[in-house]
Amino acid sequence: MTDEIFNRALYLLRAGNRENLKNYLTREGESLRTFADRAIAEDKIKSTLWEQIVGEPMPDPQVKAFEQRLNTQQVSFEELILKHSQSDYGEMINRYIHKQIDQSALNQEEVTAFFQAGIMDEIQLDLYCEKKGWSSRDFVPKDNMSIPPSVWPTDLDLSFGHTDILLVGAPGAGKTMFLSLFYHYAKRKLGNLDILSENPKGSKYSSIIIQAAEEGQFIDSTPKPVILNTSCNLTEKILDKGIFSSKVKEIEMPFNCIEISGENFSDSYGNPLDEWPEKLQNIFKSENPLILVVLLPLDEATITISELDHRIRISTEDFLNYIIGSLQQVPEINRRLVAASIVISKWDELKEPDKTVEEVVAERCPQMHQKLQRDFRDTYGLFPFSVGQVNKKLNSFQYQHDTISEWYDWLISIAPVSP
């Protein structure tokens, strides 16, 4: 507003002709509010007169300061979301964001936040994404994938001549996501994995969890009564060094990967092996070599076990010590054990970036670590595990193979090879 327009408006105000004031400012392309704001700022009028001119209560100075920062784009989208639900700010913020939408000025992070906060509705989201060439599905939180009952094996028929890999862990330890990233890495990244159709349900399950990793979709916990068995074959190329020459040859390593709901293990805690769930006992009848993969969540030092009407809490180490110790006490199982690894899952939640997996294991499960190290020596390994970059707001992740590749290399180095 120029000084000329302001002074003329001030004259009309003092003359007491409000209608002429309004008409004059309208003709000059100015608003009553802009005039009143300047009159207050220059101490020409009192706040009560501001309300009479504009026709609404004068805003709080903090609100006014916020509006000035908003108009100069000095407000973070986190603050916009925080203040949006407050009556003094909501309408102002809506006007600002809708202007940004019209100008296609929002980035993906802002669109995600505004949509989840309810500031943008689904229609606005679809239209904005179409304008930007984005997919609106990328901004909607993903549901966890539920494994359909059609792929739940009702028994455990382990392929003979394979190496059995048993995933051990409490409920929610990350066994399913670990298997998902392992299979995704071996099949989609390396092209070394062949899912064997001799186990039809296991083959279907493998395809589902591989695609879940590809799409960054978390998978629901395995239901309590379920034992999942998948059969696969890994093919690796190695350098065969002879006396006179060397050549590259392919080796095959067939596996049965056994995934058991954590509740089966927690129900077994404190019970002798012959009282463990029947399906869990079935895996011990195999004659195949056996590799233990123990998953220990970074953020769970204790677990809760339900017994009838009681809920008891025990340390995760005590729980795993009991399960693994019970397995090793059975001669038929112990003679089959060829390797073991401890995997610290949810590694992306580590608060101390300089800490090593060895230090975490030494703190969390020193007794189990020492025993497995003593029993397996060169075929024992410690590994971190993370699915990748997690977006908690969207309940999804961008897969990364950094950690699973370390475990994969270890597996290839110690697993029995098919003759």
HUKADA-V68506 format. One record per pair of residues at least 12 apart in sequence whose ideal C-beta (glycine too) atoms are under 8 Angstrom apart, sorted by the first residue. I is the first residue (numbers start at 0). J is the second residue. D is the distance in Angstrom with one decimal. If there is no record, write none. Layout:
{{I/J/D} {I/J/D}}
//
This chain:
{{0/29/5.4} {0/33/5.7} {0/34/6.6} {0/37/6.2} {4/24/7.7} {4/27/5.2} {4/29/6.2} {5/34/6.8} {5/37/6.0} {5/38/7.9} {7/23/6.7} {8/20/6.0} {8/23/6.3} {8/24/6.0} {8/29/7.7} {8/34/5.1} {9/38/6.8} {9/43/6.2} {11/23/6.0} {12/38/7.8} {12/44/7.6} {12/52/7.2} {17/51/8.0} {17/52/7.5} {20/34/7.9} {20/52/7.7} {31/52/5.4} {31/53/5.4} {31/54/7.6} {32/53/5.2} {34/52/7.2} {35/48/7.9} {35/49/4.6} {35/52/4.5} {35/53/5.2} {36/49/7.9} {36/63/7.8} {38/52/7.9} {39/57/7.6} {58/87/6.8} {59/87/6.4} {62/87/4.9} {62/88/6.7} {62/91/7.8} {65/82/7.2} {65/88/6.6} {65/91/7.8} {66/91/5.9} {69/91/6.8} {69/92/7.4} {69/95/5.4} {70/95/7.9} {76/108/7.5} {76/109/4.8} {76/112/5.4} {76/113/7.1} {77/112/7.5} {79/92/5.5} {79/95/7.7} {79/96/7.2} {79/113/7.8} {79/118/7.8} {80/112/5.9} {80/113/7.3} {80/116/4.6} {80/118/7.2} {83/116/6.5} {83/118/5.8} {92/118/7.4} {93/118/7.1} {96/113/6.2} {96/118/5.8} {96/119/7.4} {100/119/7.4} {100/123/6.4} {100/127/5.8} {103/127/7.5} {103/130/5.8} {103/131/6.3} {105/127/7.2} {107/133/7.0} {107/137/7.6} {107/138/7.6} {110/124/7.1} {110/127/6.5} {110/128/7.7} {110/138/5.8} {111/138/5.1} {111/392/6.5} {111/393/6.8} {112/392/7.5} {114/138/5.3} {114/139/7.7} {115/140/7.2} {115/392/5.9} {121/135/7.8} {124/138/6.1} {137/393/7.9} {138/393/7.5} {139/393/7.6} {140/392/6.9} {140/393/5.1} {140/394/4.6} {140/395/7.6} {141/214/7.9} {141/215/7.3} {141/216/5.4} {141/217/7.5} {141/393/6.3} {141/394/5.1} {141/395/4.7} {142/394/7.5} {143/216/7.2} {143/217/4.9} {143/218/6.3} {143/219/4.7} {143/394/7.3} {144/207/7.2} {144/211/4.9} {144/216/5.0} {144/217/7.0} {144/218/4.8} {144/219/6.7} {145/218/8.0} {145/219/4.8} {146/204/6.7} {146/207/6.6} {146/218/6.9} {146/219/6.9} {146/221/7.3} {146/227/8.0} {149/200/7.6} {149/203/7.5} {150/200/4.8} {150/201/7.8} {150/203/4.8} {150/204/4.3} {150/207/7.0} {150/227/7.8} {151/200/7.2} {151/222/7.5} {151/225/4.9} {151/227/7.1} {152/198/7.9} {152/200/5.2} {152/201/6.8} {152/225/7.9} {152/226/6.5} {152/227/6.4} {152/228/5.6} {154/278/7.6} {154/281/7.1} {155/226/5.6} {155/228/5.6} {155/257/7.4} {155/278/6.4} {155/281/4.6} {155/282/5.7} {156/198/7.5} {156/228/7.4} {157/228/6.4} {157/255/4.7} {157/257/7.5} {157/282/7.2} {157/285/4.7} {157/287/6.3} {158/195/7.2} {158/197/6.4} {158/198/7.0} {158/230/5.0} {158/253/6.9} {158/255/5.7} {159/285/8.0} {159/286/7.0} {159/287/6.9} {160/253/6.7} {160/287/7.1} {160/417/7.3} {161/230/6.6} {161/253/4.2} {161/254/5.6} {161/255/4.7} {161/287/5.5} {162/252/6.9} {162/253/6.9} {162/254/5.3} {162/255/7.3} {162/287/6.0} {162/288/4.8} {162/289/7.5} {162/290/6.3} {162/337/7.5} {162/414/5.5} {162/415/5.3} {163/254/7.5} {163/255/4.8} {163/257/6.1} {163/282/7.3} {163/285/5.7} {163/287/4.6} {163/288/6.9} {163/289/4.8} {163/290/7.1} {163/335/7.7} {164/254/5.5} {164/255/7.0} {164/256/4.8} {164/257/6.6} {164/289/8.0} {164/290/4.9} {164/292/6.1} {164/410/8.0} {165/257/4.9} {165/259/7.7} {165/282/6.7} {165/289/6.3} {165/290/7.1} {165/291/5.7} {165/292/6.9} {166/178/6.6} {166/256/7.3} {166/257/6.7} {166/258/5.2} {166/259/7.1} {166/292/5.1} {166/294/6.5} {167/264/6.8} {167/291/6.0} {167/292/6.7} {167/293/4.9} {167/294/7.0} {167/319/7.0} {167/322/6.1} {167/323/6.8} {168/261/5.8} {168/264/7.2} {168/293/6.6} {168/294/3.7} {168/295/7.1} {168/296/7.9} {168/319/7.7} {168/344/7.9} {169/261/4.8} {169/264/6.6} {169/265/6.3} {169/296/7.8} {169/299/7.3} {169/302/4.5} {169/315/6.3} {169/318/6.1} {169/319/7.8} {170/220/6.2} {170/260/7.1} {170/261/3.3} {170/262/5.6} {170/265/6.4} {170/302/7.4} {171/220/6.1} {171/261/6.6} {171/296/7.0} {171/299/7.5} {172/261/6.1} {172/294/4.2} {172/295/6.9} {172/296/5.4} {172/299/7.6} {172/344/6.1} {173/294/5.3} {173/296/6.3} {173/344/3.5} {173/345/6.5} {173/384/6.8} {174/221/7.4} {174/258/5.5} {174/259/7.8} {174/261/7.2} {174/294/5.5} {175/208/6.9} {175/218/4.8} {175/220/7.1} {175/221/6.0} {175/258/6.4} {176/217/6.9} {176/218/6.3} {176/344/7.6} {176/386/5.5} {177/292/7.4} {177/294/6.1} {177/342/6.5} {177/344/6.6} {177/384/5.9} {177/403/7.6} {178/208/6.3} {178/229/7.6} {178/256/6.0} {178/258/5.8} {179/208/4.0} {179/209/6.8} {179/211/5.6} {179/212/4.6} {179/218/6.4} {179/386/8.0} {180/212/5.5} {180/384/7.7} {180/386/5.9} {180/398/6.6} {180/400/7.2} {180/403/4.6} {181/256/7.9} {181/403/5.7} {181/406/7.3} {181/407/6.7} {182/194/7.7} {182/205/5.7} {182/208/6.3} {182/209/5.0} {182/212/7.6} {182/229/7.9} {182/231/7.3} {183/208/7.9} {183/209/5.0} {183/212/3.7} {183/213/6.4} {183/398/6.6} {183/400/8.0} {184/400/4.8} {184/403/5.0} {184/404/6.3} {184/407/6.1} {185/231/7.9} {185/233/6.2} {185/407/6.6} {186/209/5.9} {187/209/6.8} {187/213/6.6} {188/400/5.8} {191/233/5.3} {191/234/5.3} {191/235/6.3} {192/231/5.7} {192/232/7.5} {192/233/6.0} {193/231/6.3} {193/232/4.4} {193/233/7.8} {193/234/7.0} {194/206/7.0} {194/229/7.1} {194/230/7.6} {194/231/5.3} {195/230/4.2} {195/231/6.0} {195/232/6.1} {195/253/7.6} {197/230/6.2} {198/228/6.5} {198/229/6.5} {198/230/4.3} {201/227/7.1} {201/228/5.4} {201/229/3.8} {201/230/5.6} {202/229/7.3} {202/230/7.8} {204/227/5.9} {204/229/5.9} {205/229/4.8} {205/231/6.9} {212/386/7.5} {212/398/5.2} {213/398/7.2} {214/395/8.0} {215/387/7.7} {215/395/4.3} {215/396/4.7} {215/397/5.7} {215/398/6.3} {216/395/6.5} {217/394/6.5} {217/395/7.3} {217/396/7.3} {220/260/6.9} {220/261/7.2} {221/258/6.3} {221/259/7.3} {221/260/4.1} {221/261/7.7} {222/260/6.1} {223/260/5.1} {223/262/4.1} {223/263/6.9} {224/260/7.4} {224/278/7.5} {225/259/7.9} {225/260/5.6} {226/257/6.9} {226/258/7.4} {226/259/5.1} {226/260/7.6} {226/263/7.3} {226/278/4.9} {226/279/7.2} {226/281/7.8} {226/282/7.4} {227/257/7.5} {227/258/4.4} {227/259/7.6} {228/255/5.9} {228/256/7.3} {228/257/5.4} {228/258/7.7} {229/255/7.4} {229/256/4.9} {229/258/7.7} {230/253/7.3} {230/254/7.2} {230/255/5.4} {230/256/7.8} {231/253/7.3} {231/254/5.5} {231/256/6.8} {232/251/5.7} {232/252/7.2} {232/253/4.8} {232/254/7.5} {232/417/8.0} {233/251/7.2} {233/252/4.5} {233/253/7.8} {233/254/6.8} {233/411/7.2} {233/414/7.9} {234/249/5.5} {234/250/7.3} {234/251/5.5} {234/252/7.8} {235/249/7.1} {235/250/5.5} {235/252/7.0} {235/411/5.6} {236/248/7.2} {236/249/5.5} {236/250/7.8} {237/249/7.9} {237/250/5.8} {250/416/5.0} {250/417/7.4} {251/416/7.1} {251/417/4.4} {252/411/7.2} {252/414/4.9} {252/415/7.2} {252/416/5.8} {252/417/6.4} {253/417/5.6} {254/414/7.5} {255/285/7.8} {255/287/6.8} {257/282/5.8} {259/278/8.0} {259/279/6.4} {259/282/7.9} {263/275/7.8} {263/276/5.2} {263/278/7.3} {263/279/5.1} {264/279/7.8} {264/318/7.8} {264/322/5.5} {265/302/6.9} {265/304/4.9} {265/305/7.9} {265/318/7.3} {267/279/6.5} {267/322/6.8} {267/325/7.6} {268/304/5.8} {268/313/7.6} {268/318/5.9} {268/321/5.8} {268/322/7.1} {269/321/7.1} {271/325/7.9} {272/325/5.5} {272/328/7.7} {272/329/6.1} {283/326/7.8} {283/329/6.5} {283/331/6.5} {283/332/5.3} {285/335/7.4} {286/335/7.3} {287/335/6.8} {288/335/5.8} {288/336/8.0} {288/337/4.6} {288/415/5.1} {289/332/6.9} {289/335/4.3} {289/336/5.2} {289/337/6.7} {290/336/7.8} {290/337/6.2} {290/338/4.6} {290/339/7.0} {290/340/7.7} {290/410/7.5} {290/413/7.8} {290/414/7.0} {291/323/6.8} {291/326/7.6} {291/336/6.7} {291/338/7.4} {291/339/4.2} {291/340/7.3} {292/339/7.7} {292/340/5.5} {292/342/6.1} {293/319/6.0} {293/323/6.8} {293/339/6.9} {293/340/7.0} {293/341/4.9} {293/342/6.8} {293/367/7.5} {293/371/8.0} {294/342/5.1} {294/344/5.2} {294/384/7.5} {295/315/6.3} {295/319/6.9} {295/341/6.1} {295/342/7.0} {295/343/5.6} {295/344/6.9} {295/360/7.7} {295/363/6.3} {295/364/6.4} {296/315/7.6} {296/343/7.7} {296/344/5.1} {296/345/5.3} {297/343/5.4} {297/344/6.6} {297/345/4.6} {297/346/6.1} {297/348/5.6} {297/349/6.2} {297/359/6.9} {298/345/5.7} {298/348/5.7} {299/315/5.9} {300/314/6.4} {300/315/6.0} {300/363/6.8} {301/313/6.5} {301/314/5.6} {301/315/6.2} {302/315/5.5} {302/318/5.6} {304/318/7.7} {315/363/7.2} {315/364/7.3} {316/363/6.4} {316/364/4.1} {316/365/7.9} {316/366/6.5} {316/367/6.0} {319/364/6.6} {319/367/5.8} {320/364/7.7} {320/366/6.1} {320/367/5.2} {320/370/7.9} {323/339/8.0} {323/367/6.6} {323/370/8.0} {323/371/7.5} {324/370/8.0} {327/374/7.4} {336/374/7.8} {336/375/7.7} {337/378/6.2} {337/413/7.3} {337/415/6.7} {338/375/6.0} {338/378/3.8} {338/379/6.9} {338/380/7.8} {338/413/4.7} {338/414/7.5} {339/371/4.9} {339/374/7.5} {339/375/5.1} {339/378/7.3} {339/379/5.5} {339/380/8.0} {340/379/6.9} {340/380/4.3} {340/381/7.0} {340/382/6.0} {340/406/6.7} {340/409/6.6} {341/360/5.7} {341/364/7.0} {341/367/7.3} {341/368/6.6} {341/371/7.0} {341/380/7.8} {341/381/5.4} {341/382/7.4} {342/382/5.0} {342/383/7.6} {342/384/4.9} {342/406/6.5} {343/356/5.6} {343/359/5.5} {343/360/6.8} {343/363/7.8} {343/381/7.8} {343/382/7.3} {343/383/5.2} {343/384/6.5} {344/384/4.8} {344/385/7.7} {345/384/7.8} {345/385/6.8} {346/383/3.8} {346/384/5.7} {346/385/4.2} {346/402/6.1} {347/385/4.1} {347/386/7.7} {347/387/7.6} {347/388/7.5} {347/389/6.0} {349/383/8.0} {356/381/5.1} {356/382/6.4} {356/383/4.8} {357/381/5.8} {360/381/5.4} {368/381/7.6} {377/413/7.7} {378/413/4.5} {380/406/7.3} {380/409/4.5} {380/413/7.9} {382/402/6.8} {382/405/5.4} {382/406/4.6} {382/409/7.0} {383/402/5.0} {383/405/7.6} {384/402/4.9} {384/403/6.6} {384/406/7.0} {385/399/7.1} {385/401/7.7} {385/402/5.3} {386/398/6.1} {386/399/7.5} {387/399/3.5}}
//
